[in-house]
Amino acid sequence: MPALRKVRPRKSRRRANPTANKPSLFTVLRNAAMGGFAGLLATAPMTLVMNRLHRSLPAKDQQAIPPSRITAALESAVTSGTKPSHEQHQTLTMVAHYGYGAAMGSLFGAAATKWIRPTASTGVLFGLGVWAASYLAFLPAAGLHEPATEESPGRNEMMIAAHVVWGAILGEIIRQAWRDDT
């Protein structure tokens, strides 16, 4: 009886379709919009945490919270000597703060389409990434805020805690929305 020889499967000459698992543009945009809405919603509890922790800081760390300081820097950069009233500044601060939360949420939603599984945990990691990218790189480079390395530990803890809350809620809102969507 002749010996059996192993038969190897032939390699296919066709290449894998690079777009086979690629999400549609509609899916990416839908998820970005969902993330933007989730980011907007998550900014409310983030702001509550930030304000609560700000009040508990020592007197030497009681200067304005970062969203207000960033808005003031933007105001002085774009206005020609006319300073907005206190009410206008407060409104601009909230619009900018919630807008930034929505924009970052959109990034998370779009990324969740392919690379991130949305959960509270991945949201927390994303929130910490937003804090690090914003306060260690983008805002200092743009001249809108000093780097986090020049802030007191208490102020950094306040901002990190606020971003943890934002990220956890962002991730959980999207997870719940996707669960209900299927």
trRosetta pair geometry for C-beta under 8 A, 3 or more apart (Angstrom, degrees):
i j d omega theta_ij theta_ji phi_ij phi_ji
16 20 6.8 -79 170 0 88 137
17 20 4.1 106 84 -49 105 99
18 22 7.3 39 134 -37 64 125
19 22 4.4 -59 -151 21 63 131
22 114 8.0 -7 -137 -102 51 131
23 27 4.2 -108 176 83 110 135
23 28 5.6 131 105 -51 120 85
23 113 4.9 -105 33 167 167 115
23 114 6.0 -131 -1 -66 119 97
24 27 4.7 102 57 2 78 100
24 28 7.2 -144 97 -2 44 85
25 28 5.7 -54 -149 38 35 111
25 29 6.1 30 155 -15 68 109
26 29 5.9 -60 -145 42 28 107
26 30 6.0 30 156 -21 66 109
27 30 5.7 -52 -142 36 28 112
27 31 6.3 23 159 -14 63 109
27 113 5.9 125 131 -142 98 122
28 31 6.0 -61 -149 41 27 107
28 32 6.2 29 152 -21 64 108
28 110 5.4 42 -172 -141 85 86
28 113 5.0 -41 -104 -52 65 174
29 32 5.5 -51 -143 36 32 113
29 33 6.3 34 155 -19 64 103
29 110 8.0 17 -85 -101 28 98
30 33 5.8 -55 -151 36 29 110
30 34 6.3 29 151 -18 64 107
31 34 5.4 -49 -143 38 35 114
31 35 6.2 38 153 -20 65 105
31 109 4.4 -180 151 162 71 89
31 110 5.8 137 97 -90 102 36
31 112 5.9 -148 178 72 130 96
31 113 4.6 171 47 -68 161 98
31 174 8.0 60 -159 -150 85 119
32 35 5.6 -54 -147 38 30 113
32 36 6.4 36 151 -24 63 103
32 106 4.4 38 -175 -167 83 85
32 107 7.6 34 -131 -67 91 22
32 109 4.8 153 -106 91 25 112
32 110 4.1 23 -81 -61 96 96
33 36 5.5 -49 -148 32 32 114
33 37 6.6 30 154 -16 64 103
33 106 7.2 22 -75 -119 24 95
33 109 7.1 -123 44 121 30 158
34 37 5.9 -54 -151 37 31 109
34 38 6.3 30 151 -16 65 108
34 109 5.0 162 74 -140 79 138
34 174 6.2 107 132 -120 110 88
34 177 5.8 179 -166 118 127 155
35 38 5.5 -55 -143 41 33 111
35 39 6.0 37 155 -23 67 105
35 105 4.4 180 156 151 74 72
35 106 4.8 138 91 -106 107 24
35 107 7.0 -135 133 48 146 32
35 108 4.8 177 -153 74 130 80
35 109 1.9 -139 -26 -25 120 113
35 110 6.5 -95 22 -13 150 61
35 112 6.9 159 -76 18 124 122
35 170 7.4 42 -154 -171 76 104
35 174 6.1 13 -94 -90 71 131
36 39 5.6 -52 -145 35 29 113
36 40 6.4 33 153 -21 62 103
36 102 4.5 41 -167 -178 80 86
36 103 7.0 22 -119 -81 94 25
36 105 5.1 138 -105 89 24 104
36 106 3.9 21 -66 -68 91 94
36 109 6.6 -75 -16 14 60 144
37 40 5.6 -50 -151 33 32 114
37 41 6.5 30 152 -15 64 105
37 102 7.3 32 -70 -133 22 97
37 105 7.3 -133 47 125 30 142
38 41 5.7 -55 -148 39 33 110
38 42 6.0 30 154 -19 67 110
38 105 5.1 -176 77 -166 79 130
38 108 7.7 -92 82 81 124 124
38 109 6.8 141 32 -67 121 114
38 169 7.7 -179 177 129 89 77
38 170 5.1 104 136 -144 109 64
38 173 3.9 168 -134 93 108 132
38 174 5.1 -44 -60 -53 171 84
38 177 7.2 -116 -70 -6 121 141
39 42 5.7 -55 -139 39 30 110
39 43 6.6 43 155 -35 61 99
39 101 4.6 175 159 149 90 70
39 102 4.6 150 90 -110 112 28
39 103 7.2 -121 116 39 158 29
39 104 5.6 161 -140 73 143 72
39 105 1.8 -139 -36 -24 117 132
39 106 6.6 -73 9 -20 143 59
39 108 7.0 143 -67 31 111 120
39 109 7.9 -103 -24 -22 107 109
39 166 7.7 36 -146 -180 67 104
39 170 5.7 28 -89 -116 60 117
40 43 5.9 -49 -158 15 29 116
40 98 5.8 48 -139 -178 77 95
40 101 6.0 128 -94 101 34 106
40 102 4.2 24 -63 -83 89 100
40 105 6.7 -101 -14 28 58 154
41 44 6.4 -46 -174 12 42 110
41 169 7.1 -133 111 145 91 119
41 173 6.1 130 75 -100 135 162
42 45 6.6 -57 -162 43 48 97
42 46 6.1 52 145 -24 73 113
42 101 6.4 -160 77 -179 85 121
42 105 6.7 152 31 -87 121 127
42 165 7.7 166 -177 128 91 71
42 166 4.7 100 144 -155 112 64
42 167 7.6 106 172 -48 149 15
42 169 4.0 159 -121 92 97 113
42 170 4.4 -44 -38 -60 165 76
42 173 6.6 -129 -56 -2 102 136
43 46 5.2 -59 -145 42 36 120
43 47 6.1 41 157 -26 70 104
43 97 6.4 146 -173 138 130 87
43 98 4.9 158 98 -116 158 65
43 101 3.3 167 -72 47 122 178
43 102 7.4 -54 -21 -40 136 68
43 166 6.5 30 -91 -123 47 112
44 47 5.9 -56 -151 32 26 109
44 48 6.7 27 152 -18 61 104
45 48 5.3 -49 -147 35 41 116
45 49 6.3 42 154 -19 69 101
45 165 5.6 -127 121 157 103 121
45 166 7.5 175 79 -84 86 55
45 169 5.9 129 50 -46 133 160
46 49 5.9 -56 -153 37 30 109
46 50 6.2 30 151 -20 65 108
46 101 7.0 176 43 -110 148 136
46 162 4.8 82 -169 -179 82 86
46 163 7.1 49 -141 -84 121 32
46 165 5.2 166 -97 90 65 107
46 166 3.8 23 -82 -69 134 98
46 169 7.6 -131 -45 33 90 133
47 50 5.5 -52 -144 37 32 114
47 51 6.2 29 158 -16 66 106
47 67 7.9 -27 -113 6 97 155
47 97 6.8 85 -88 142 118 141
47 162 7.6 64 -75 -152 24 121
48 51 6.0 -58 -147 39 27 107
48 52 6.2 25 156 -18 64 110
49 52 5.8 -58 -144 38 29 110
49 53 6.1 20 161 -11 66 110
49 161 6.0 -137 157 125 126 100
49 162 4.9 171 92 -104 111 71
49 165 4.8 140 -7 7 160 163
50 53 6.2 -61 -145 43 25 104
50 54 6.1 32 154 -28 63 110
50 65 5.8 88 154 -152 116 143
50 67 7.9 72 133 -1 161 114
50 158 6.2 86 -139 164 64 98
50 159 7.2 39 -119 -100 104 51
50 162 4.1 31 -69 -97 92 142
51 54 5.5 -50 -143 31 30 117
51 55 6.7 31 158 -20 62 101
51 65 7.1 -67 -87 -52 61 154
52 55 6.2 -56 -159 31 30 109
52 56 7.0 17 149 -11 62 109
53 56 5.7 -63 -153 39 39 109
53 57 7.0 57 148 -43 67 91
53 157 7.6 -140 -179 110 139 86
53 158 4.2 170 119 -126 129 93
53 161 6.1 128 -62 70 162 139
53 162 7.2 -128 30 -52 137 96
54 57 5.8 -37 -160 1 37 117
54 62 7.3 100 171 -133 83 60
54 65 5.3 -62 -94 -79 150 108
54 158 6.0 89 -70 -158 63 150
57 61 4.0 -99 162 91 127 116
57 62 5.9 174 87 -75 109 63
57 152 7.9 116 -160 82 122 136
57 154 5.0 129 -130 142 97 132
57 155 6.7 42 -122 -73 148 69
57 158 6.7 -39 -64 -54 120 140
58 61 5.3 77 61 17 75 101
58 62 7.5 -113 105 -35 40 89
58 154 6.7 143 14 14 90 172
59 62 5.4 -37 -154 -7 39 126
60 152 7.5 113 109 -64 102 157
61 152 5.0 -93 -99 46 120 148
61 154 5.1 -30 -122 81 179 126
61 155 5.3 -155 -163 -52 118 99
63 69 7.5 49 137 -73 107 126
64 68 4.1 -104 171 90 121 128
64 69 5.1 151 92 -55 111 85
64 72 7.4 81 85 -12 160 138
65 68 5.4 87 61 13 71 106
65 69 7.2 -146 99 -5 32 94
66 69 5.4 -60 -139 41 36 110
66 70 5.9 36 164 -22 73 105
66 135 7.5 -48 -135 -98 157 114
66 145 6.1 32 -149 -127 100 145
66 159 6.3 44 -2 -100 141 126
67 70 5.8 -53 -143 36 29 111
67 71 6.3 29 157 -18 63 107
67 93 5.3 102 134 -173 99 95
67 94 8.0 69 145 -81 139 35
67 96 6.7 161 -167 90 95 102
67 97 4.1 14 -144 -86 143 119
68 71 5.8 -55 -147 38 29 110
68 72 6.4 33 153 -21 63 105
68 89 7.3 57 -150 154 88 106
68 93 5.0 -1 -98 -125 61 145
69 72 5.6 -51 -148 34 32 113
69 73 6.6 34 152 -19 64 103
69 145 6.1 93 110 -107 115 94
70 73 5.7 -53 -153 34 33 112
70 74 6.5 32 149 -17 65 105
70 96 7.0 -157 103 129 109 141
70 139 6.5 -70 -111 -137 116 124
70 144 5.0 42 -141 160 81 111
70 145 5.4 -33 -85 -53 88 114
71 74 5.5 -53 -148 38 35 112
71 75 6.2 41 151 -25 67 103
71 89 6.6 131 120 -167 125 76
71 92 5.2 141 -166 116 128 100
71 93 4.2 -117 -2 -93 162 72
71 96 5.2 169 -91 36 102 150
71 97 7.8 -55 -49 -40 120 88
72 75 5.5 -49 -145 33 32 115
72 76 6.5 26 158 -14 64 104
72 89 6.9 24 -83 -150 79 121
73 76 6.1 -56 -148 38 29 105
73 77 6.4 28 152 -20 63 110
73 143 7.0 -172 -179 125 130 72
73 144 4.5 153 98 -143 145 62
73 145 6.9 -136 -2 -55 155 60
74 77 5.6 -61 -148 37 31 112
74 78 6.2 1 165 1 69 113
74 92 7.9 -155 84 156 122 125
74 96 7.1 165 33 -108 159 156
74 144 6.6 20 -54 -127 79 114
75 78 6.6 -74 -141 47 23 90
75 79 5.6 -2 175 -1 68 120
75 83 7.1 68 147 -140 126 64
75 84 5.9 -97 -143 8 137 113
75 89 6.9 -35 -59 -113 160 90
75 92 6.9 94 -73 112 111 160
76 79 6.7 -55 -114 45 23 95
77 143 7.9 124 -84 97 134 114
79 82 5.2 -114 179 62 119 74
79 83 6.9 139 104 -89 154 36
79 84 7.3 -153 -65 -32 157 84
84 88 3.6 -123 179 99 112 125
84 89 5.0 150 95 -57 115 74
84 92 6.5 71 92 -6 174 140
85 88 4.6 96 50 8 76 103
85 89 6.9 -136 95 -6 39 87
86 89 5.6 -54 -148 35 30 113
86 90 6.4 32 153 -20 64 105
87 90 5.7 -51 -148 34 32 112
87 91 6.4 31 153 -17 64 105
88 91 5.7 -55 -148 38 31 111
88 92 6.2 30 154 -17 66 108
89 92 5.8 -56 -145 40 29 110
89 93 6.2 35 154 -25 64 107
90 93 5.7 -53 -148 33 28 115
90 94 6.6 23 156 -14 63 105
91 94 6.0 -58 -150 37 30 106
91 95 6.3 28 154 -17 66 109
92 95 5.7 -55 -143 39 31 111
92 96 6.1 28 159 -16 66 109
93 96 6.0 -59 -145 40 26 107
93 97 5.9 23 158 -19 64 113
94 97 5.7 -55 -137 40 29 111
94 98 6.0 19 166 -9 66 110
95 98 6.4 -59 -140 44 22 101
95 99 5.9 25 157 -22 61 115
96 99 5.6 -58 -142 40 25 114
96 100 6.2 26 158 -21 63 106
97 100 6.0 -54 -148 33 26 108
97 101 6.6 26 151 -17 60 107
98 101 5.4 -51 -148 37 35 115
98 102 6.3 37 153 -19 66 104
99 102 5.7 -54 -148 37 31 111
99 103 6.3 32 153 -20 66 105
100 103 5.6 -51 -144 36 33 112
100 104 6.3 27 158 -13 66 105
101 104 6.1 -57 -145 40 27 105
101 105 6.2 31 153 -21 62 110
101 166 6.6 -119 -133 -151 109 130
102 105 5.5 -55 -146 38 30 115
102 106 6.5 39 152 -26 63 100
103 106 5.6 -48 -155 27 32 115
103 107 7.1 34 148 -18 61 98
104 107 5.5 -45 -156 30 41 114
104 108 6.7 41 147 -17 66 101
104 126 7.9 149 162 153 103 106
104 130 5.0 47 -155 -118 147 138
105 108 5.5 -52 -150 36 37 112
105 109 6.2 38 152 -20 68 105
105 170 5.5 -144 -114 -136 95 120
106 109 5.6 -53 -145 37 32 112
106 110 6.3 30 157 -16 65 106
107 110 5.9 -56 -147 39 29 108
107 111 6.1 25 156 -15 65 110
108 111 5.8 -59 -144 41 28 109
108 112 6.1 34 155 -27 65 107
108 116 7.0 -71 -162 74 70 153
108 118 7.4 94 156 -107 102 104
108 123 7.0 54 -162 -116 150 73
108 126 5.1 73 -105 176 116 161
108 170 6.0 55 79 153 165 130
108 171 7.5 -102 174 -79 140 69
108 174 7.1 -143 124 -30 110 159
109 112 5.6 -52 -146 30 28 114
109 113 7.4 49 149 -37 56 88
109 118 7.9 15 -108 -81 53 138
109 174 6.2 -161 -101 -114 82 135
110 113 5.8 -33 -171 -1 39 117
111 114 7.2 -86 -169 51 40 78
111 115 5.2 -56 -178 55 82 109
111 116 4.9 42 126 8 99 118
111 126 8.0 165 67 -111 143 131
112 115 7.5 -86 -95 59 20 62
112 116 4.6 -63 -96 76 61 95
112 117 7.2 88 -147 -126 86 11
112 118 4.5 15 -134 -49 142 103
112 122 7.9 121 -101 116 99 141
112 174 6.1 129 22 154 178 147
116 122 5.2 149 -175 173 107 143
116 126 7.3 45 -149 -64 162 124
117 122 6.2 157 74 -25 62 155
118 122 6.2 -125 -127 71 31 128
118 123 6.9 49 -159 -55 75 95
118 171 5.2 -174 -172 -153 75 69
118 174 4.0 -82 179 101 157 118
118 175 4.7 -157 113 -64 94 73
118 178 6.4 130 54 0 126 140
119 122 5.0 91 46 13 79 96
119 123 6.7 -134 92 -5 40 91
119 171 5.2 4 96 162 25 122
119 172 7.3 27 -175 -81 40 57
119 175 5.4 65 -101 -75 46 142
120 123 5.5 -59 -150 39 30 117
120 124 6.5 36 152 -25 65 101
120 167 8.0 100 -171 123 54 73
120 168 4.4 25 -164 -155 92 77
120 169 7.8 32 -123 -57 88 23
120 171 4.8 161 -97 87 23 119
120 172 4.5 22 -75 -58 89 98
120 175 7.3 -65 -33 5 64 144
121 124 5.7 -48 -150 29 32 111
121 125 6.7 29 152 -13 63 102
121 168 7.9 30 -63 -113 27 78
121 171 6.9 -134 42 133 35 164
122 125 5.5 -49 -150 38 39 113
122 126 6.2 41 149 -20 67 105
122 171 5.3 151 70 -125 75 136
123 126 5.5 -54 -146 39 32 112
123 127 6.2 37 153 -22 66 104
123 166 8.0 -142 163 116 103 54
123 167 4.0 158 146 165 73 69
123 168 5.3 142 94 -96 119 18
123 169 7.1 -154 149 50 151 31
123 170 4.5 168 -148 74 121 87
123 171 2.2 -129 -31 -22 119 111
123 172 6.6 -80 8 -14 156 64
123 174 7.6 158 -78 29 118 113
124 127 5.6 -52 -146 35 31 114
124 128 6.5 31 154 -17 64 103
124 164 5.3 20 -141 -148 94 72
124 167 4.4 132 -98 105 26 124
124 168 5.1 28 -67 -67 91 79
124 171 7.0 -60 -14 4 60 143
125 128 5.8 -53 -150 36 31 110
125 129 6.4 35 149 -20 63 106
125 167 7.0 178 38 173 32 147
126 129 5.4 -54 -151 36 34 116
126 130 6.4 38 150 -22 66 100
126 167 5.2 165 69 -136 79 113
126 170 7.0 -98 81 89 128 137
126 171 7.1 147 28 -63 122 107
127 130 5.6 -48 -148 32 33 112
127 131 6.6 35 151 -18 64 101
127 163 4.1 160 163 163 98 80
127 164 5.7 157 101 -91 139 24
127 165 7.7 176 -167 52 164 36
127 166 5.0 149 -124 79 126 90
127 167 2.3 -113 -20 -41 120 120
127 168 7.2 -46 -5 -17 148 58
127 170 6.9 154 -63 26 104 130
128 131 5.5 -49 -149 35 35 113
128 132 6.3 32 154 -17 67 106
128 160 7.0 29 -117 -149 83 86
128 163 6.1 128 -81 120 40 123
128 164 6.8 32 -62 -81 88 73
128 167 6.8 -40 -14 -23 64 163
129 132 5.7 -54 -143 39 31 108
129 133 6.0 26 161 -14 67 109
130 133 6.0 -57 -139 42 26 106
130 134 5.8 20 162 -15 64 116
130 163 6.1 -167 73 -149 101 122
130 166 7.8 -75 63 97 144 133
130 167 7.4 180 20 -74 119 107
131 134 6.1 -66 -144 42 22 106
131 135 5.7 -19 177 16 64 118
131 148 7.8 63 161 -73 90 152
131 159 6.1 140 -141 140 119 99
131 160 5.9 107 171 -105 169 59
131 163 4.0 -98 -53 -31 119 173
132 135 6.9 -68 -123 52 17 84
132 136 5.1 -17 -172 17 60 127
132 137 7.5 39 142 0 64 102
132 148 8.0 -78 -121 15 48 151
133 136 7.0 -46 -96 51 11 90
133 137 5.4 -47 -160 45 49 120
133 138 5.8 38 149 -12 76 112
134 137 7.4 0 -34 53 4 75
134 138 5.3 -45 -123 51 42 115
134 139 5.4 43 172 -19 69 111
135 139 5.9 -6 -100 37 40 129
135 140 7.6 66 -177 -25 37 97
135 145 6.7 -60 -124 107 70 134
135 147 6.8 107 159 -157 65 48
135 148 4.0 66 139 -49 114 110
135 151 7.8 -32 -179 -4 126 139
135 159 6.6 84 -57 139 162 153
136 140 7.2 -36 176 9 19 127
136 147 5.8 52 -130 -154 45 97
136 148 5.4 -48 -71 23 74 111
136 149 7.2 74 -120 -24 85 94
137 140 6.8 -101 -167 43 8 99
137 141 6.0 -2 167 -14 56 120
138 141 5.9 -66 -146 39 22 109
138 142 6.2 9 163 -10 63 113
139 142 5.9 -61 -141 43 28 105
139 144 4.7 -92 -158 72 78 101
139 145 4.0 -5 153 41 127 107
139 147 8.0 154 83 -94 92 48
140 143 7.5 37 -178 -74 33 28
140 144 7.8 -101 -67 49 19 65
140 145 6.4 -71 -67 83 57 66
140 146 6.3 34 -104 -167 97 25
140 147 4.3 5 -71 -66 149 79
146 150 4.5 -73 150 70 124 134
146 151 6.9 151 92 -54 107 80
147 150 5.4 93 66 5 75 98
147 151 7.8 -130 110 -11 46 88
148 151 5.3 -48 -154 21 49 118
148 156 5.4 92 -173 -110 104 107
148 159 7.3 -130 -118 71 115 146
151 155 4.4 -109 173 84 115 123
151 156 5.1 139 94 -53 119 87
151 159 7.8 22 122 6 166 135
152 155 4.8 92 56 8 83 100
152 156 7.1 -151 92 -3 43 86
153 156 5.7 -60 -148 41 33 110
153 157 6.1 35 155 -22 69 106
154 157 5.6 -52 -145 35 30 112
154 158 6.4 36 152 -23 63 103
155 158 5.5 -48 -150 31 34 117
155 159 6.5 27 154 -13 65 105
156 159 5.9 -59 -147 41 33 106
156 160 6.0 32 155 -19 68 108
157 160 5.7 -54 -140 39 30 110
157 161 6.1 31 159 -19 65 107
158 161 6.1 -59 -150 37 24 109
158 162 6.4 23 153 -19 61 109
159 162 5.6 -51 -146 36 33 113
159 163 6.4 29 156 -15 65 106
160 163 5.8 -59 -149 40 31 107
160 164 6.4 37 151 -24 65 104
161 164 5.5 -50 -148 32 33 115
161 165 6.6 33 153 -17 64 103
162 165 5.8 -54 -153 36 32 111
162 166 6.4 33 150 -19 65 107
163 166 5.3 -47 -141 37 37 115
163 167 6.1 36 159 -19 67 106
164 167 6.0 -57 -145 39 26 108
164 168 6.2 26 158 -19 63 108
165 168 6.0 -56 -144 36 27 109
165 169 6.4 18 161 -11 63 110
166 169 6.3 -68 -152 42 24 104
166 170 6.0 28 154 -23 65 112
167 170 5.4 -53 -142 36 30 116
167 171 6.2 26 162 -15 66 107
168 171 6.1 -58 -148 39 26 107
168 172 6.2 19 157 -14 63 113
169 172 5.8 -59 -142 42 30 108
169 173 6.1 34 159 -23 67 105
170 173 6.1 -57 -148 32 24 108
170 174 6.6 14 159 -10 61 109
171 174 6.1 -62 -150 41 29 105
171 175 6.1 31 154 -22 66 109
172 175 5.5 -51 -142 36 33 114
172 176 6.2 31 159 -17 65 106
173 176 6.0 -59 -150 39 27 108
173 177 6.2 25 153 -19 64 109
174 177 5.6 -54 -143 38 32 111
174 178 6.2 31 158 -18 66 106
175 178 6.0 -59 -149 38 27 107
175 179 6.3 29 153 -22 63 107
176 179 5.6 -53 -147 34 31 114
176 180 6.4 24 157 -13 65 107
177 180 5.9 -60 -149 41 30 106
177 181 6.1 36 150 -30 64 111
178 181 5.2 -53 -143 31 34 118
178 182 6.8 32 160 -24 64 101
179 182 6.5 -59 -158 25 28 106
